[in-house]
Amino acid sequence: MQVPFRGLAAALTGLAFSLPLLAAPIAPAAQPGGTDAYLDASAPQWEAVSRKIWDFAETALKESKSAALLEEILEKEGFAVTRGIAGMPTAFVATAGSGAPVVGILAEYDALPGLSQKAGEAKKSPVAAGAPGHGCGHNLLGTAAVAAAVAANRERIAQKLPGTIRVYGTPAEEQILGKTFLLRDGAFAGTDVVLSWHPESENYLYSGRRLAITVIDVEFFGKTAHAAANPWLGRSALDAVEVFEHSMALMREHVLPTARLHRVIKDGGVAANIIPDYARVQWFVRDENGARVNEMIGRLKKAAEGAGLATETTARVTLLASTREPLYNAALSQVLQRQLERVGAPKWDAADEALATAIQKEVGIPEKGLAKDVQPWGPGHGVSASSDIGEVSAAYPLAELAVATGPVGAPWHHWDVASCAANPVGLRGMLVASKVLAASINDLLRDPAAIAAAKAELLKTTDGKPYVSPLAKDAVPKVY
């Protein structure tokens, strides 16, 4: 670990603080205009919460300790918490205040498999080999969202502001599940606008580049037989996977440059001397919009059918998850942009820069250190990943903030992110995010015109068409 950050070492001494210790409010009641002051004063406690979630490192739909920690904090702060919604034990909605406007904020807290990493290390160094880790910084994401909601609610009470603040605990973002099921089951009903943020390597408001995605299972069913004694009696499902994979590899030449096609073989048989009668491969299909994704899915289905015919096996294609590209709301984004410019980029010290450049050297990218500026509002800000916030943005006005919590240009879903996510580098970014979000929530509670402008923009963007879930009515959330 590097130099302690605002008492982090003291706050984390014997990290075994238990949930009941959070029974008292995290800090003294906020004073008028004091969301920044409150968050500065309570920073060590929020850092400890974030580190606790980092230690839990729970993957999709298994985030029981992480969700419980955030739920209890919110309850002690006066939020009414509804747990286990939309068929997900680790999903929740926490509500404070009453009436309009209703401002929602998204919290995520799932980790990624296989990305365990010691904090503050510039080389790959797992805490436990093969264990999960926060290689996308969701321990920072969920904590900052809850901290912002708590700060904003204290200010709402102190200033006697109208309206309602809702925190949406959205599990399994890495599996494109949580928010989509919450939407389908009506958890967002009555919300006027939604705020979000994500750890990144720069400071800006998202305005594009996130991709639509559909997750597909392709299964093949054949006939088993002894691979040496009587192979002619068998029909290999693994052969079908190979034919299918070759077809998809050839298809890559004939897709748009914006497309992303990637996969993993989930089941290829059990022994080399047994012809496998079952095989399964999983594909993630992405592009700039859902229409392009659907066109590629049509071609994928034809490839699967052809592979089945070629190998005398049967193919089955199953949609597992899907989300469209985000419709970022410019009117709402500019509310956050003003607060981001006011708060400013995280303030780094020499130790932060040293860790960042060491990671960049290890990864083999330019040693640019950490982002020190706020990018102006404009088109094209974002990364070519996907998120289930895309579904939320099609139903409600949404803005997404990015704050630097790691080195410029460093890869995400990577050990370097997990290293920074429990280090002052990540914690400084988390504090900036919480300040921007808290102040923006209160700006929106005070300004019905901003809410109306955001809703009018979404109505225009969607041509007034109602939101339709990509999920079947009987679909259930499950890890794939």
C-alpha positions in Angstrom: 0.0 0.0 0.0 1.1 3.6 -0.6 0.9 6.6 1.7 -2.4 6.6 3.7 -5.2 8.7 2.2 -7.2 10.9 4.6 -6.8 8.5 7.4 -7.4 5.4 5.4 -4.9 3.3 7.4 -6.6 4.3 10.7 -10.1 3.6 9.2 -9.0 0.2 8.0 -7.2 -0.9 11.1 -8.6 -4.3 11.8 -11.0 -4.0 8.8 -13.2 -6.4 10.8 -15.7 -3.6 11.7 -19.0 -5.3 11.7 -22.3 -4.1 10.2 -23.8 -3.2 13.6 -21.0 -0.6 14.0 -22.8 1.4 11.3 -25.8 1.8 13.4 -24.9 5.4 14.1 -24.9 7.9 11.2 -21.6 8.0 9.4 -20.8 11.7 10.3 -22.5 14.7 11.9 -25.6 16.1 10.1 -24.9 18.1 7.0 -25.0 21.8 7.1 -26.7 23.9 4.4 -24.5 23.8 1.2 -22.4 21.1 2.8 -22.4 18.0 0.6 -18.7 18.6 -0.2 -17.9 19.3 3.4 -19.8 16.2 4.6 -18.0 14.0 2.1 -14.6 15.4 3.0 -15.3 14.8 6.7 -16.6 11.3 6.2 -14.1 10.2 3.6 -12.2 7.7 5.9 -15.4 5.9 6.6 -16.4 5.7 2.9 -12.9 4.5 2.1 -13.4 1.7 4.6 -16.7 0.7 3.1 -15.1 0.6 -0.3 -12.2 -1.5 0.9 -14.6 -3.9 2.6 -16.5 -4.5 -0.7 -13.1 -4.9 -2.4 -12.2 -7.6 0.1 -15.6 -9.3 -0.4 -15.0 -9.5 -4.2 -18.3 -11.1 -4.9 -19.3 -12.0 -8.4 -22.6 -11.7 -10.2 -25.7 -12.5 -8.1 -23.5 -13.6 -5.2 -22.9 -10.1 -3.8 -24.7 -10.8 -0.5 -22.2 -9.2 1.8 -21.6 -6.2 -0.4 -25.4 -5.5 -0.8 -26.1 -6.0 2.9 -23.3 -3.5 3.8 -24.8 -0.8 1.6 -28.4 -1.6 2.5 -27.6 -1.2 6.2 -25.8 2.1 5.8 -28.8 3.4 3.9 -31.2 2.2 6.5 -29.3 3.9 9.3 -29.4 7.1 7.2 -33.2 7.0 7.1 -33.7 5.4 3.7 -36.5 2.8 3.4 -34.9 -0.2 1.8 -36.6 -3.0 -0.2 -34.4 -6.0 -0.6 -34.4 -8.9 -3.0 -36.3 -7.4 -5.9 -36.9 -8.6 -9.4 -35.9 -12.2 -8.4 -32.4 -11.2 -7.3 -31.5 -11.5 -3.6 -28.7 -9.0 -4.0 -30.8 -6.2 -5.7 -32.4 -3.4 -3.7 -34.1 -0.1 -3.9 -33.6 2.5 -1.1 -35.8 5.6 -0.9 -35.7 8.8 1.1 -38.0 11.8 0.8 -41.4 12.0 -0.9 -43.1 13.4 -3.9 -41.6 14.9 -7.1 -39.1 15.0 -8.5 -37.7 11.5 -8.1 -34.0 11.3 -8.8 -32.4 7.9 -9.0 -28.8 6.9 -8.7 -27.3 3.5 -9.7 -25.0 1.4 -7.5 -23.0 -1.6 -8.7 -20.8 -3.9 -6.5 -20.1 -7.1 -8.4 -16.5 -8.3 -9.0 -15.0 -10.3 -11.8 -13.8 -13.9 -11.7 -10.0 -14.5 -11.7 -8.9 -10.9 -11.0 -7.7 -11.2 -7.4 -4.9 -8.7 -6.9 -3.0 -7.1 -4.1 -3.7 -3.4 -3.6 -1.1 -0.9 -4.7 1.1 -3.4 -6.6 2.4 -2.5 -10.1 2.7 -6.2 -11.1 0.2 -9.0 -11.3 0.1 -10.3 -7.7 -3.1 -12.1 -6.7 -4.2 -12.2 -3.1 -5.5 -15.7 -3.9 -4.7 -17.3 -7.2 -7.8 -17.7 -9.4 -10.1 -15.8 -6.9 -12.4 -12.9 -8.0 -11.3 -9.3 -7.8 -12.6 -5.8 -8.5 -11.0 -5.4 -11.9 -13.7 -2.9 -13.0 -13.7 -0.8 -9.8 -17.3 -1.6 -8.8 -16.3 -1.4 -5.1 -15.7 2.3 -5.8 -18.8 2.7 -7.9 -21.3 1.4 -5.4 -19.7 3.1 -2.5 -19.6 6.5 -4.2 -23.2 6.2 -5.3 -24.4 5.5 -1.8 -22.2 8.2 -0.3 -23.6 10.7 -2.8 -27.2 9.7 -1.9 -26.5 10.0 1.8 -24.9 13.4 1.4 -27.6 14.7 -0.9 -30.3 13.4 1.5 -28.8 15.2 4.4 -28.7 18.3 2.4 -32.3 17.8 1.2 -33.4 17.7 4.8 -31.3 20.6 5.9 -32.5 22.8 3.0 -36.1 21.5 3.1 -35.8 20.5 -0.6 -38.7 18.8 -2.3 -38.6 15.4 -3.9 -37.3 11.9 -3.5 -33.9 10.2 -3.8 -33.7 6.6 -4.8 -30.7 4.3 -4.7 -30.9 1.3 -7.0 -28.7 -1.5 -6.0 -28.0 -3.2 -9.3 -26.2 -6.6 -9.2 -24.6 -8.6 -11.9 -23.7 -5.7 -14.2 -20.9 -7.8 -15.6 -23.5 -10.2 -16.8 -25.8 -7.5 -18.3 -28.5 -8.7 -15.9 -29.4 -6.5 -12.9 -30.8 -3.3 -14.4 -32.6 -5.1 -17.3 -34.6 -7.3 -14.8 -35.3 -4.4 -12.5 -36.7 -2.5 -15.5 -38.8 -5.4 -16.7 -40.3 -5.9 -13.2 -41.2 -2.2 -12.7 -38.6 -1.2 -10.0 -37.9 2.1 -11.7 -41.6 3.1 -12.0 -42.1 6.8 -11.1 -38.4 7.8 -11.4 -37.9 11.0 -13.3 -34.1 11.0 -14.0 -31.3 8.6 -13.3 -27.6 9.3 -12.6 -24.7 6.9 -12.9 -20.9 6.9 -12.8 -18.1 4.5 -13.7 -14.4 4.4 -12.7 -12.3 5.2 -15.8 -8.8 6.6 -16.6 -10.2 10.1 -17.6 -12.7 12.7 -16.3 -15.7 13.4 -18.5 -19.4 12.9 -19.1 -20.2 9.9 -21.4 -21.7 10.9 -24.7 -21.2 7.8 -26.8 -19.1 4.8 -27.7 -20.7 2.2 -25.4 -22.0 -0.7 -27.5 -25.2 -2.7 -27.7 -24.6 -6.3 -26.8 -26.4 -9.6 -26.9 -25.1 -12.7 -25.1 -25.8 -16.0 -26.9 -25.4 -19.7 -26.0 -24.9 -22.0 -28.9 -25.4 -25.7 -28.0 -24.9 -28.8 -30.1 -26.4 -32.2 -29.4 -24.9 -35.3 -31.1 -24.3 -39.0 -30.3 -21.7 -40.4 -28.0 -19.5 -43.5 -28.9 -16.1 -44.9 -28.2 -13.6 -42.8 -30.1 -11.4 -45.8 -31.1 -13.6 -48.9 -31.0 -16.7 -47.6 -32.9 -16.4 -43.9 -33.7 -18.7 -44.3 -36.8 -21.6 -44.7 -34.3 -21.0 -41.3 -32.9 -21.8 -37.7 -34.0 -19.5 -35.2 -32.3 -21.0 -32.1 -30.8 -17.5 -30.8 -30.5 -17.0 -31.2 -34.3 -20.1 -29.0 -34.7 -18.6 -26.3 -32.5 -15.4 -26.4 -34.6 -17.4 -26.0 -37.8 -19.5 -23.2 -36.3 -16.4 -21.4 -34.9 -14.7 -21.5 -38.3 -17.9 -20.0 -39.9 -17.8 -17.2 -37.3 -14.1 -16.6 -37.9 -14.8 -16.1 -41.6 -17.7 -13.8 -40.8 -15.3 -11.4 -39.0 -14.0 -10.2 -42.3 -17.6 -9.2 -43.3 -18.7 -7.2 -40.3 -18.5 -3.4 -39.7 -15.3 -2.1 -38.0 -17.4 -1.2 -35.0 -18.5 -4.8 -34.3 -17.0 -6.9 -31.6 -17.3 -10.7 -31.6 -15.8 -12.7 -28.9 -16.5 -16.1 -27.3 -15.5 -18.9 -24.9 -16.1 -22.6 -25.2 -18.0 -23.6 -22.1 -18.3 -27.3 -22.7 -16.3 -29.4 -25.1 -16.7 -33.0 -23.8 -15.4 -34.9 -20.9 -12.6 -37.3 -22.2 -10.7 -37.6 -25.5 -11.7 -41.2 -26.0 -15.4 -40.4 -25.7 -17.1 -38.7 -28.6 -18.9 -35.8 -27.0 -22.6 -35.8 -27.5 -22.9 -32.2 -26.0 -20.9 -29.1 -26.5 -21.6 -25.4 -25.8 -20.0 -22.2 -26.9 -21.0 -18.7 -25.6 -20.7 -15.6 -27.8 -20.9 -11.9 -27.0 -22.0 -9.9 -30.1 -21.6 -6.1 -29.9 -22.0 -3.1 -32.2 -22.9 0.6 -32.0 -26.6 -0.2 -32.0 -29.1 -3.0 -31.4 -30.2 -3.2 -35.1 -26.6 -4.1 -36.1 -26.3 -6.6 -33.3 -29.6 -8.3 -34.4 -28.4 -8.5 -38.0 -25.2 -10.4 -36.8 -27.3 -12.6 -34.5 -29.3 -13.7 -37.6 -26.1 -14.7 -39.4 -24.8 -16.5 -36.2 -28.0 -18.6 -36.2 -27.5 -19.6 -39.8 -23.9 -20.6 -39.0 -25.1 -22.7 -36.1 -27.8 -24.4 -38.3 -25.2 -25.0 -41.0 -22.7 -26.6 -38.5 -25.4 -28.9 -37.3 -26.3 -30.0 -40.8 -22.6 -30.5 -41.7 -22.0 -32.7 -38.6 -25.4 -34.4 -38.3 -26.0 -32.8 -34.9 -28.7 -30.5 -33.7 -28.1 -26.9 -32.9 -29.9 -24.7 -30.3 -29.3 -21.0 -29.9 -30.4 -19.3 -26.7 -30.4 -15.6 -25.8 -29.0 -15.1 -22.3 -28.8 -11.3 -21.9 -29.2 -8.2 -24.0 -28.9 -4.5 -23.7 -29.0 -1.7 -26.2 -26.6 1.2 -26.7 -27.0 4.0 -24.1 -29.0 7.0 -25.1 -27.1 9.6 -23.1 -29.2 12.6 -22.1 -27.5 15.8 -23.0 -29.6 18.1 -20.8 -29.0 15.9 -17.8 -25.4 15.3 -18.6 -24.7 19.0 -18.5 -26.0 19.3 -15.0 -23.2 16.8 -14.0 -20.7 18.5 -16.3 -21.1 21.8 -14.4 -20.5 20.1 -11.1 -17.5 18.1 -12.4 -15.9 21.3 -13.6 -16.6 22.9 -10.2 -15.1 19.9 -8.2 -12.3 19.3 -10.6 -10.2 16.3 -11.4 -8.7 14.2 -8.6 -5.6 15.7 -7.0 -2.8 13.2 -7.2 0.5 13.1 -5.2 3.9 11.7 -6.1 3.1 8.2 -4.9 0.0 8.1 -7.0 1.9 9.1 -10.1 4.7 6.6 -9.3 2.2 3.7 -9.1 0.5 4.8 -12.3 3.7 5.0 -14.4 5.0 1.7 -12.9 1.7 0.0 -14.0 2.0 1.6 -17.5 5.5 0.4 -17.8 4.6 -3.1 -16.8 1.6 -3.2 -19.1 3.6 -1.8 -22.0 1.8 1.5 -22.7 3.0 5.1 -22.7 3.9 6.3 -19.3 1.5 9.2 -19.1 0.6 8.9 -15.4 -2.8 10.0 -14.3 -5.4 12.3 -15.9 -5.3 15.8 -14.4 -7.9 17.6 -16.4 -11.7 17.6 -16.9 -12.6 17.1 -20.5 -15.2 19.6 -21.9 -18.6 18.4 -22.7 -18.8 17.1 -26.3 -19.4 14.0 -28.5 -17.4 10.8 -28.5 -16.6 10.5 -24.8 -16.7 6.9 -23.6 -15.3 3.4 -24.1 -16.3 0.7 -26.4 -17.6 -1.6 -23.7 -21.3 -2.4 -22.9 -23.4 -1.9 -19.8 -27.0 -2.6 -18.8 -27.4 1.2 -18.2 -28.3 1.1 -21.9 -31.7 -0.4 -21.0 -32.3 2.2 -18.3 -31.4 5.1 -20.7 -34.1 3.9 -23.1 -36.8 4.2 -20.4 -35.6 7.1 -18.3 -33.3 10.1 -18.9 -29.8 9.0 -17.9 -26.4 10.6 -17.5 -23.1 8.8 -16.8 -20.1 10.3 -15.2 -16.5 9.0 -15.6 -13.8 9.8 -13.1 -10.2 8.8 -13.2 -9.4 6.0 -10.7 -6.5 4.4 -12.7 -3.7 5.1 -15.1 -4.3 6.8 -18.5 -4.6 4.1 -21.2 -4.4 1.1 -18.8 -6.6 -1.9 -19.7 -9.9 -2.5 -17.8 -11.1 -5.8 -16.5 -7.5 -6.2 -15.5 -5.4 -6.7 -12.4 -4.2 -3.0 -12.6 -7.8 -1.8 -11.9 -8.1 -4.1 -8.9 -4.7 -2.8 -7.7 -5.8 0.8 -7.8 -9.4 0.2 -6.5 -8.2 -0.3 -3.0 -5.4 2.3 -3.2 -5.4 6.1 -2.8 -5.5 6.4 -6.6 -9.0 4.8 -6.8 -10.1 6.4 -3.5 -9.4 10.0 -4.7 -11.4 9.4 -7.8 -14.2 7.9 -5.7 -14.4 11.1 -3.6 -14.6 13.3 -6.7 -17.4 11.1 -8.1 -19.4 11.2 -4.8 -19.1 15.0 -4.6 -20.2 15.6 -8.2 -23.2 13.2 -7.9 -24.3 14.5 -4.5 -24.3 18.1 -5.7 -26.0 17.2 -9.0 -28.8 15.3 -7.1 -29.6 18.5 -5.1 -29.4 20.7 -8.3 -32.1 18.5 -9.8 -34.3 18.6 -6.7 -34.1 22.4 -6.8 -34.7 22.7 -10.6 -37.9 21.3 -12.1 -37.0 22.9 -15.4 -33.9 20.7 -15.7 -36.0 17.6 -15.0 -38.5 18.7 -17.7 -35.8 19.4 -20.2 -34.3 15.9 -19.7 -37.6 14.2 -20.1 -38.5 16.2 -23.2 -35.2 15.2 -24.7 -35.8 11.5 -24.1 -39.2 11.7 -25.6 -37.7 13.2 -28.7 -34.9 10.7 -28.9 -37.2 7.7 -28.7 -39.9 9.3 -30.9 -42.3 8.8 -28.0 -42.1 5.0 -28.3 -42.6 3.2 -25.0 -39.8 1.1 -23.6 -39.9 -2.6 -24.4 -37.8 -5.1 -22.5 -35.6 -7.5 -24.5 -36.4 -10.2 -21.9 -39.1 -12.8 -22.1 -41.8 -12.5 -19.4 -40.7 -15.8 -17.9 -36.9 -15.1 -18.1 -35.2 -15.4 -14.7 -31.9 -13.9 -13.7 -29.1 -16.5 -13.6 -25.3 -16.5 -14.1 -24.3 -17.8 -17.5 
